[in-house]
């Protein structure tokens, strides 16, 4: 059905213990968002309320709340938690130079992108000073994406622009980078920098990044429906283009695995956020890391209002800080947020390409705080 030219749909409440005060608010938000699939999953002191809906038909045989969704850049929160955990275990230091843990690119057909074009080549001085902390806090002086990313991506910009950019190209691009500013001087959001944490953490711990995520985070927290590769129909939600109708292929992060490859069910994402709300109830091996990623490590902006941790954006509210991160792939959108003081967490998911004029994040932010971002 439509309302003022906007497609809307009915909302369904899942679970037997839904909060009667929360459910109507979530239902209203789901009905007001124009996307084939919409899921809002709320938890307060462990009481869960999940509302689903959408303008498209639900996947046959699998309810919307049981599907895995691509969380895009919200994957960075898991990378930050993994970094904190490895640091606390003594496998690395936050101030370690990135170059000390990154492997040299192997020779490949893009020979002009080799890390060292000739024997006397040396990294740019700014590059040599980039640390793991700089990468995770977007202060390494790197651009949002490597300079050579766009030519290969443009032909696939609306479907899978990252798929053709391998880890080898990522490493080679970093080795040839010439940061405009010394690391630590300025904040600039960088998928490039965050993606480098994948091979860097792998190099430091001596294990593939995907296995590190599973062993240190997914398995301890019981996130059995969370992973980094698509599983296909009946398991994964299908993303859609901006028209809300055209189905898109599963997102392929290419070499940007650590920046955006995770997909998970709403239930697993709530479990992940609930662990942050009550670190003391988490598995012993992760308690310190869950606390660590809630500590401010960077403040910026007018009046230093914008605060960052190793994993989260952090905003002040009247009832304590709000931690949040959004994410998007070519056909899906995510918001994750939690407020420890109120014991509240919210997962928001939609299967339609993100646009500024129709974004899920502000709606989710208001549901958590009662006000709009920046208000």
ABEGO torsion letter per residue (X at the ends): XBBGGBBBBBBBBBEAABBAAAAAAAAAAAAABBBABBBBBBBBGGBBBBBBBEABBBBBGBBAAABBBBAEAAAAAAAAAAAAAAAAAGABBAABBAAAABBBBBBBABAAABABABAABBBBAAAAABBAAAAAAGAAGBBABBAAAAAAAAAAAAABAAAABBAAAAAAAAAABBBABBBGABBBBBAAAAAAAAAAAAAAAGBBAAAAAAAAAAAAAGBAABBABBAEBGABBBBBBAAGABBBBBBBAEAAAAAAABBBBAAAAAAAAAAAABAAABBAAAAAAAAAAABBABBBEBGGABBBBAABBBBBBABEBBBBBBBBBAABBBBBBBBAAAGBBBBBBBBBBBBAABBAAAAAAAAAAGBBBGX
